[in-house]
Amino acid sequence: MKMTFDLPADLAQRLKVKAAEEGLKLKDLIAEACRMLLEQPRKPKKAKEKKFPFPIFKGGDPAKPGEELTPEKVDEILWGPNQ
């Protein structure tokens, strides 16, 4: 099958040199490289850990149903009871 695509000039030049060194036609070198790429097992990508702009706090006491979260209550949760 005939295909047309653009390659960066430096990469195309390196491929031509490699094909000449190997005594291959450029199309045969590229076909061999594609076969090698498709035959090697693919490693699953690690899921990137989400980065949050604010720290995530774990633990603490869950909110009680109907409990209003006021600024004063947040202050108490964060900094402790007023003394």
N, C-alpha and C positions, 0 to 999 in steps of 0.2 A: 504494500500500500504506500502510496506516495503522500508525504506530509510536508508542509511548509511551516516553519516557525523561526522566530528571531532568537539569536543567542548573543550575549555580550561579545564584543570583538576579541577580547583577551581570551575568553573561554574557547571560542571557535578556533583561534590560532593554536592554542594548546592541544585541542583535539586533533587538529591537522598534523601537528608535529608527532603526537603519540601514535596516530594511525600510520604515519610514515615509518616511525621507529619499529612498529610491530609488523610492518609489511602488509597492512590491511587497507581496504578502502574505508573512507570516512564513514560511509553508511553502515558498513559491517561493524566497525568499532562502536558506533552509537547503538546499534541493535544489540550487540553483546553487553554493553553497559546497562541497557534497559532490562535485558533478561536477568542480569545479576541483581539488579535492584528489586525486581519483582519476585525473585526466588528467595531472597533472604527474609527470615522471619521478622516481622515488625514488632518492636517493643511497644507495649501500651504506654501512652503518655501518662505521666503522673498528673493527677488532678492538682491544679495550683490552689494553694491555700488562699482563701479570700482574705484580703486585707481591708480592715475596717478603719475609717478615719478616727474612731473613738475606741477605747479599750472595751472589751467585752467582759462583763463581770459574771462570774458563775457563783451559784450558791445563794445564800441569803434567805430571807423568809418570803414565801409567796404572798401576794396580796390577798387579803380576805375579801370575799364577795361584799360589794357595797361600800368598801372602804375608800374614802376620797383621798386622792394623792395631791396634797396641797404643797406649796413651796416650803412650808414649815416642816412638813413630814419628810420631804426630800432632803432638807437640810439635816434633820435628825438621822435619817438613814445614812447619809454620807459622812456626817461628822460626829454622830453620837448625840446623846441627850444634852440639852443645855445645862450648864452647871452654874 
